[in-house]
Amino acid sequence: MAQAMIRGLLETDFIVPQRVLVSNRSPGKLQKLTEQFGVTTSRSNEELVEQADIVIISVKPQDLLAAIEPISRAFLEGQIVICLAAGVRMETLEKLLPQCRIVRLMPNTPALIQRGLLGYLLNDDEDDALEGIVEDLFAPLGRVVKMADEEQFEAFMVACSSGTGFMFELMMYWQDWILEHGFDPEVAKAITIETFVGASLLAAESDQVSIEELQNRVASRKGVTAAGLQSMRELEIERALRISFEKAALRNSEIARELK
Ligand SMILES: NC(=O)c1ccc[n+]([C@@H]2O[C@H](COP(=O)([O-])OP(=O)(O)OC[C@H]3O[C@@H](n4cnc5c(N)ncnc54)[C@H](OP(=O)(O)O)[C@@H]3O)[C@@H](O)[C@H]2O)c1
């Protein structure tokens, strides 16, 4: 995810590679990043924190405390810290870094191709200047959406970040059905992708039309699509999906409790 961020940031015209400082506990990774993007490397997290205006923390949630706690005093008063770790609540971050302006940021993996969704939450909701910085900084990676509170942030994470994984699960069901009917694997994959992309783009380009209306236009009464939709409703697919969303949200709360 950090690499996706770096790639996106370098697409803005206000950040040059030399001004992006990177640190990592694996020297091999740092070397690769320098070769690929021409960024500057730091010898330690502490050195990076001392030099950076904005610190983006992109370690796994379970690594966050070990990474930040020993160097928390190196962070400056008012320094901007953007944390990507899922499940690490604002309250925990504020306790760790009370002197900082903190942003929780949740990207999804389409950010890798600049088609991401990036939800963010500020510890000070009225920090308009920081809001502007976050929106400008991450716009090259996709659509940047401000969250009103932590509850929205968690819902966004389940629907959009985990949701990307859920969409791939659905795509595999489509692909399997097509494969079972004798198509080559590459064709089955391409047909699946085009079905999802086509439906999404049609919805995106029909901004005056609701998704429900677009569905009605596909499904004529007593027709083929209507029969399939009726079965989906009888089988309570929505209920099954909602349970999965709630399971993901529950796991997020468990991680948050473990890291508190
Ligand atoms: N991947 C996603 O789709 C996604 C989406 C939204 C948010 N996020 C969030 O983004 C964060 C990063 O996820 P990821 O998938 O990019 O993880 P990742 O591939 O494991 O990258 C994390 C990197 O942090 C390094 N690291 C760990 N502890 C460190 C320390 N103390 N000092 C310096 N470097 C350290 C790791 O080094 P090693 O290689 O040595 O372990 C690794 O290179 C997570 O908090 C995740 O919740 C990810």
The ligand as an SDF file (V2000), in Angstrom:
LIG
                    3D

 48 52  0  0  0  0  0  0  0  0999 V2000
   -3.4200   -3.8990    1.4310 N   0  0  0  0  0  0  0  0  0  0  0  0
   -4.6100   -3.3010    1.4450 C   0  0  0  0  0  0  0  0  0  0  0  0
   -5.5200   -3.5570    0.6670 O   0  0  0  0  0  0  0  0  0  0  0  0
   -4.8980   -2.2470    2.4460 C   0  0  0  0  0  0  0  0  0  0  0  0
   -6.0140   -1.4600    2.2990 C   0  0  0  0  0  0  0  0  0  0  0  0
   -6.2570   -0.4660    3.2340 C   0  0  0  0  0  0  0  0  0  0  0  0
   -5.3930   -0.2650    4.2830 C   0  0  0  0  0  0  0  0  0  0  0  0
   -4.3320   -1.0610    4.4150 N   0  0  0  0  0  0  0  0  0  0  0  0
   -3.4720   -0.8500    5.5670 C   0  0  0  0  0  0  0  0  0  0  0  0
   -2.1910   -0.4890    5.0890 O   0  0  0  0  0  0  0  0  0  0  0  0
   -1.2270   -0.9470    6.0120 C   0  0  0  0  0  0  0  0  0  0  0  0
   -0.1440   -1.6660    5.2600 C   0  0  0  0  0  0  0  0  0  0  0  0
   -0.6860   -2.7940    4.6330 O   0  0  0  0  0  0  0  0  0  0  0  0
    0.1260   -3.5920    3.5200 P   0  0  0  0  0  0  0  0  0  0  0  0
   -0.8130   -4.5900    2.9710 O   0  0  0  0  0  0  0  0  0  0  0  0
    0.8170   -2.6460    2.6010 O   0  0  0  0  0  0  0  0  0  0  0  0
    1.2200   -4.3090    4.4700 O   0  0  0  0  0  0  0  0  0  0  0  0
    2.6800   -4.8700    4.1110 P   0  0  0  0  0  0  0  0  0  0  0  0
    2.7700   -5.2220    2.6760 O   0  0  0  0  0  0  0  0  0  0  0  0
    3.0110   -5.8900    5.1480 O   0  0  0  0  0  0  0  0  0  0  0  0
    3.6190   -3.6010    4.3330 O   0  0  0  0  0  0  0  0  0  0  0  0
    3.9540   -3.1460    5.6000 C   0  0  0  0  0  0  0  0  0  0  0  0
    5.4340   -2.7890    5.5910 C   0  0  0  0  0  0  0  0  0  0  0  0
    5.7610   -2.2060    6.8530 O   0  0  0  0  0  0  0  0  0  0  0  0
    7.0520   -2.6640    7.2090 C   0  0  0  0  0  0  0  0  0  0  0  0
    7.2380   -2.5160    8.6470 N   0  0  0  0  0  0  0  0  0  0  0  0
    6.6320   -3.1710    9.6590 C   0  0  0  0  0  0  0  0  0  0  0  0
    7.0620   -2.7240   10.8570 N   0  0  0  0  0  0  0  0  0  0  0  0
    7.9660   -1.7550   10.5950 C   0  0  0  0  0  0  0  0  0  0  0  0
    8.7520   -0.9180   11.4200 C   0  0  0  0  0  0  0  0  0  0  0  0
    8.7200   -0.9810   12.7530 N   0  0  0  0  0  0  0  0  0  0  0  0
    9.5670   -0.0390   10.8060 N   0  0  0  0  0  0  0  0  0  0  0  0
    9.6210    0.0550    9.4690 C   0  0  0  0  0  0  0  0  0  0  0  0
    8.9070   -0.7130    8.6340 N   0  0  0  0  0  0  0  0  0  0  0  0
    8.0780   -1.6140    9.1930 C   0  0  0  0  0  0  0  0  0  0  0  0
    7.0430   -4.1020    6.7690 C   0  0  0  0  0  0  0  0  0  0  0  0
    8.3510   -4.5870    6.6770 O   0  0  0  0  0  0  0  0  0  0  0  0
    8.6410   -6.1760    6.5320 P   0  0  0  0  0  0  0  0  0  0  0  0
    8.5890   -6.4370    5.0740 O   0  0  0  0  0  0  0  0  0  0  0  0
    9.9740   -6.3490    7.1410 O   0  0  0  0  0  0  0  0  0  0  0  0
    7.5520   -6.9030    7.2760 O   0  0  0  0  0  0  0  0  0  0  0  0
    6.3570   -3.9940    5.4100 C   0  0  0  0  0  0  0  0  0  0  0  0
    7.2710   -3.6930    4.3900 O   0  0  0  0  0  0  0  0  0  0  0  0
   -1.9530   -1.8520    7.0160 C   0  0  0  0  0  0  0  0  0  0  0  0
   -2.0860   -1.1930    8.2340 O   0  0  0  0  0  0  0  0  0  0  0  0
   -3.2990   -2.0960    6.4040 C   0  0  0  0  0  0  0  0  0  0  0  0
   -4.2950   -2.1780    7.3950 O   0  0  0  0  0  0  0  0  0  0  0  0
   -4.0350   -2.0210    3.5100 C   0  0  0  0  0  0  0  0  0  0  0  0
  1  2  1  0
  2  3  2  0
  2  4  1  0
  4  5  1  0
  4 48  2  0
  5  6  2  0
  6  7  1  0
  7  8  2  0
  8  9  1  0
  8 48  1  0
  9 10  1  0
  9 46  1  0
 10 11  1  0
 11 12  1  0
 11 44  1  0
 12 13  1  0
 13 14  1  0
 14 15  2  0
 14 16  1  0
 14 17  1  0
 17 18  1  0
 18 19  2  0
 18 20  1  0
 18 21  1  0
 21 22  1  0
 22 23  1  0
 23 24  1  0
 23 42  1  0
 24 25  1  0
 25 26  1  0
 25 36  1  0
 26 27  1  0
 26 35  1  0
 27 28  2  0
 28 29  1  0
 29 30  1  0
 29 35  2  0
 30 31  1  0
 30 32  2  0
 32 33  1  0
 33 34  2  0
 34 35  1  0
 36 37  1  0
 36 42  1  0
 37 38  1  0
 38 39  2  0
 38 40  1  0
 38 41  1  0
 42 43  1  0
 44 45  1  0
 44 46  1  0
 46 47  1  0
M  CHG  2   8   1  16  -1
M  END
$$$$
